[in-house]
């Protein structure tokens, strides 16, 4: 029962106006801990933009920001696929090698005279099939994801050297035209075909994770696989499908890299899986699974790209400083994740 106060309100309303509020009000004002890593990523991204804009001329120009998406479109797609796997508590070390295999397969088939309309879905299917094999090893044979994807990495990288011992340039007219397509927004912001494909992949992944039963099951498995089974969720099918998604994204990433470089090379994507994992972790996805966001992974990729851009603008620093800074950021975000996990427990 509430009592009337002199101003005509209630004691509960008076407390709310004085800033006390009830438990519901305090819960509404308190930021959910799940979003804290993503907020941290956004803050880091904003700081890099501010510092870079103050230190370097044209750092905040539209051209630089547009190139950030163009140069990292394939990594965005890889990070999206990796997000699904890490959300379930798994890992995928094969995506860099699968990306290279898709790229060299595209270059080989296009130079052999196959039409681009056949080659493009075929190289994406290559990634999907490898992802399916990995998912089967993880679920059916209960092999640890680290070992299963490590085996797939060696397998895909070995196939790369069988298909293309040397770099294969791509000159097929339809593919080159697709790779060279671009448009301009406002006369300044350049959008290429690879950026459009990457953004479509992000949009589809966002819908799958947040608006489908598949996405809810992915989060449930990461939160506790046994609990997900007891709830009657399709755990087995979902665990296989997340690796299919990751492999498919790696196949698309290989296609985008082939469009970007107009060639296929066996050593493409070496250690790129580590960049994808770093982007996902910096983007706020917990390595233990259950918490994370696709858009956070995209922010993580942009942070990595901006660090490299700063090193380029500086001009006097070695490119290895990119790895050093990324390593430091990764340590900070892993510690942040650990703190949040302990507090939640």
HELIX and SHEET records of a PDB file:
HELIX    1   1 UNK A   11  UNK A   17  1                                   7    
HELIX    2   2 UNK A   23  UNK A   29  1                                   7    
HELIX    3   3 UNK A   33  UNK A   35  5                                   3    
HELIX    4   4 UNK A   36  UNK A   55  1                                  20    
HELIX    5   5 UNK A   62  UNK A   71  1                                  10    
HELIX    6   6 UNK A   73  UNK A   87  1                                  15    
HELIX    7   7 UNK A   95  UNK A  111  1                                  17    
HELIX    8   8 UNK A  116  UNK A  139  1                                  24    
HELIX    9   9 UNK A  145  UNK A  163  1                                  19    
HELIX   10  10 UNK A  173  UNK A  180  1                                   8    
HELIX   11  11 UNK A  193  UNK A  211  1                                  19    
HELIX   12  12 UNK A  213  UNK A  223  1                                  11    
HELIX   13  13 UNK A  225  UNK A  230  1                                   6    
HELIX   14  14 UNK A  235  UNK A  261  1                                  27    
HELIX   15  15 UNK A  272  UNK A  282  1                                  11    
HELIX   16  16 UNK A  294  UNK A  314  1                                  21    
HELIX   17  17 UNK A  320  UNK A  344  1                                  25    
SHEET    1   A 2 UNK A 168  UNK A 169  0                                        
SHEET    2   A 2 UNK A 263  UNK A 264 -1                                        
SHEET    1   B 2 UNK A 182  UNK A 185  0                                        
SHEET    2   B 2 UNK A 189  UNK A 192 -1                                        
END                                                                             
